[in-house]
């Protein structure tokens, strides 16, 4: 996967604000773990109820969505996102990533 810039349009929490503006999180995809798990590094640290970090673990909200489609030109994928609360290691399994993240956002990811 190329290190293109992507952004997440945040739907929940509805009052989300970041340095990029209202309801926007910009960053890059670090790794697509599987069709249903993606590691997204934000351009800044986020803080959700005391959990801080710059890695979001994303999963599609709809069964028909597949993260491999992002590299094939899919316009956007609706996602659930959890903020990773441990240090990221490229060798972490999908299960470890999910178990070490706190649900934080609902939104959609697309190329910037």
RATAQUI-V13815 format. One record per residue. N is the residue number from 1. SS is DSSP state (h for helix, s for strand, l for the rest). Layout:
n-><N,N>
ss-><SS,SS>
//
This chain:
n-><1,2,3,4,5,6,7,8,9,10,11,12,13,14,15,16,17,18,19,20,21,22,23,24,25,26,27,28,29,30,31,32,33,34,35,36,37,38,39,40,41,42,43,44,45,46,47,48,49,50,51,52,53,54,55,56,57,58,59,60,61,62,63,64,65,66,67,68,69,70,71,72,73,74,75,76,77,78,79,80,81,82,83,84,85,86,87,88,89,90,91,92,93,94,95,96,97,98,99,100,101,102,103,104,105,106,107,108,109,110,111,112>
ss-><l,l,l,l,s,s,s,s,s,s,s,s,l,l,l,l,s,s,l,l,s,s,l,s,s,s,s,s,s,s,s,s,s,s,l,l,s,s,s,s,s,s,s,s,s,s,s,s,l,l,s,s,s,s,s,s,s,s,s,s,l,l,l,l,l,l,h,h,h,h,h,h,l,l,l,l,s,s,s,s,s,s,s,s,l,l,l,l,l,l,l,l,l,h,h,h,h,h,h,l,s,s,s,s,s,s,s,s,s,s,s,l>
//
